[in-house]
Amino acid sequence: MSGKDETKDRKTRTEAEIRAERLARTLRDNLQRRKQQARARRAGAADETMGLPAAPSAAKKDESDG
């Protein structure tokens, strides 16, 4: 194998490892979030969501104005 091939293989392997680490981190974060939500439900507390809140309906808003 030439020097260029070894460098390319090492780079590819490194990129694959980086992707695997990123995926593992994402999965761990998701699991922790789900566990926190489950604990909150058992305790009767509201879930602390990280996403966007639901938008109010535009039609409902217009009806109340007029």
ZIBELWO-V17822 format. One record per run of one state. SS is the DSSP state (2 for helix, 1 for strand, 0 for the rest). FROM is the first residue (numbers start at 1). LEN is the number of residues. If there is no record, write none. Layout:
# ZIBELWO-V17822
SS/FROM/LEN + SS/FROM/LEN
This chain:
# ZIBELWO-V17822
0/1/2 + 2/3/41 + 0/44/14 + 2/58/8 + 0/66/1
